[in-house]
């Protein structure tokens, strides 16, 4: 399991595509504890699954809840 500020490993092409789409680096956002979607702080998660999702997508708990329900 990754720590909240450790992004999951992705192929460089995927991270480049995400950076071009969003104008942000997923790796930098996660390392800084920020959300890829809303730019808010991403420090508190309700469970390990949500914490792991942050390492994958870079979305804070609020944005995960909005997207995934």
N, C-alpha and C positions, 0 to 999 in steps of 0.2 A: 504494500500500500504506500502511496506517495504521501508526503506531508502537504498541507494546504498550499504552501508556497513553492511546491515543486511540480512543474508541469509534466504531464505524461509525455512519453516519447511519441513523436509523430515524424513521418517522413518530411524532409525539408520542403518538398513541393507543397505539402498540405499547409504547413505554417506560412509559406510564402503566399499561397492563395488566400488564406485567412487574413493576412496582413494587408493584401491588396483590396480585399472586400471591405474590411472594417477600418483601415487606416491605422491599425494598432497591432502591436506584436503580442500574440497570445502568451508567449514565454515571459515577456517583460511585465505584462499586466498581472499574470499569476505570481511572479516573483515579487511584485510590489503589493500583492494582496488586493488587487482591484478587479472589478468585474468587466469582462469584455463587452457586455451588453449595455449596462447603464453607467459605467465608470465609477460606481460607488464602491465602498469598502466591502471586501468579501472575507470576513473573519469568523463569522459564526455560522455553523451548519447544524442542522437538526439530527443528522446521523452520518455514519461512515459512507453510506451510499451517496449522499449529497456531497460530502467532502471529496469523494473519488470523482464525482461528476465535475466538480470545480477543476480538478487537475486535468480533465479531458477537455471541457468546453470553455472554462474560464468564467462561467456564470455564477453569480452570487446566489444565495439561497432564495431571495425574493424573485430573481429572474428565473431560476429553475422552477419555482412554484408557478410562476405565470406561464411558462412554456409547457411544462409537463403536468401541471395540475396537482 
